[in-house]
Structure formats: structure tokens, C-alpha cells
């Protein structure tokens, strides 16, 4: 029999939201995104954001045409993901 977990979001005092928006969590996500961008090489940048106001997130994107072509041909960002694990 599978164990079923029911999350009580309202009764938790918004603890989930507080955790996802904690400055330490945001800093960790930004650090990991920078590590991926550095591993990907020149032409890639990390953009941390809290745009959907309920969680911290970051994106690593090619900012030059050469980096975009390199990523399309060689999956550069996929290969650089391991840099964000540590």
C-alpha cells in the first residue's frame, strides 16, 4: 500500500513559501547557476530571479549568437549541469 502525504499549506504558516524565498536559498540557487554558467564557458550568463513570487529560481542562457549556436550543436548547457550539483 502506498503512503499518501497531504500537505497542509495553509496551516503551515506559509513555511513552504518562506523557505523557498529565504535569502540563503536564493543565494545557493544563484551560486549554482553561476557555476553552471562558468562551466558552460564564454557567452553564457546566469540570471537569478524571483519572478513567480513564490520561489527562488535561476536561468543560465546563451547571451551571444556564438554561444547559442554552440549550445544547439553541442548541448553545452546540459553538459554543464553537473557543475551546479556541488
C-alpha positions as CSV (number, residue, x, y, z in Angstrom):
1,X,0.0,0.0,0.0
2,X,1.4,3.4,-0.9
3,X,1.8,6.1,1.7
4,X,-0.2,9.2,0.9
5,X,1.0,12.6,2.1
6,X,-1.3,15.5,2.3
7,X,0.5,18.8,2.6
8,X,-1.2,21.4,4.7
9,X,0.0,24.6,3.0
10,X,-2.4,27.0,4.8
11,X,-1.9,25.6,8.2
12,X,1.9,25.7,8.0
13,X,2.1,29.5,8.4
14,X,3.4,29.8,4.9
15,X,6.5,27.9,5.9
16,X,6.9,26.5,2.4
17,X,6.8,29.9,0.8
18,X,9.2,31.3,3.5
19,X,11.7,28.5,2.8
20,X,11.5,29.0,-1.0
21,X,12.1,32.7,-0.6
22,X,14.7,32.5,2.1
23,X,17.8,34.6,1.2
24,X,20.1,31.7,1.8
25,X,18.2,29.5,-0.6
26,X,18.2,32.3,-3.2
27,X,22.0,32.7,-2.7
28,X,22.5,29.0,-3.1
29,X,20.5,28.9,-6.3
30,X,22.3,31.9,-7.7
31,X,25.7,30.3,-6.8
32,X,24.7,27.1,-8.6
33,X,23.6,28.9,-11.7
34,X,26.9,30.9,-11.8
35,X,28.8,27.6,-11.5
36,X,26.8,26.2,-14.5
37,X,27.4,29.4,-16.5
38,X,31.1,29.3,-15.7
39,X,31.3,25.6,-16.7
40,X,29.5,26.3,-20.0
41,X,32.1,28.9,-20.9
42,X,32.2,32.3,-22.5
43,X,28.9,33.6,-23.8
44,X,26.7,32.1,-21.1
45,X,25.3,34.1,-18.2
46,X,23.2,33.2,-15.1
47,X,20.1,35.2,-14.3
48,X,18.7,34.6,-10.8
49,X,15.2,35.8,-10.3
50,X,12.1,35.6,-8.1
51,X,9.7,36.4,-10.8
52,X,7.0,34.0,-9.9
53,X,6.9,35.5,-6.4
54,X,6.5,32.2,-4.6
55,X,10.0,30.7,-5.2
56,X,13.6,31.5,-6.0
57,X,14.9,30.3,-9.4
58,X,17.7,31.0,-11.8
59,X,18.3,30.5,-15.5
60,X,21.5,30.1,-17.5
61,X,21.2,31.3,-21.0
62,X,23.4,32.0,-24.0
63,X,23.9,35.8,-24.4
64,X,25.8,35.7,-27.7
65,X,24.9,34.2,-31.1
66,X,28.0,32.1,-31.0
67,X,27.1,30.6,-27.6
68,X,23.5,29.9,-28.8
69,X,24.9,28.0,-31.9
70,X,27.4,26.2,-29.7
71,X,24.6,25.2,-27.3
72,X,22.4,24.0,-30.1
73,X,25.1,21.9,-31.7
74,X,26.8,20.5,-28.6
75,X,24.2,20.7,-25.8
76,X,26.7,22.9,-23.8
77,X,24.2,23.7,-21.0
78,X,23.2,20.1,-20.5
79,X,26.8,19.1,-20.2
80,X,27.5,21.9,-17.8
81,X,24.7,21.0,-15.4
82,X,26.9,18.8,-13.2
83,X,28.8,21.9,-12.1
84,X,25.7,23.1,-10.2
85,X,25.5,20.0,-8.1
86,X,28.1,20.9,-5.5
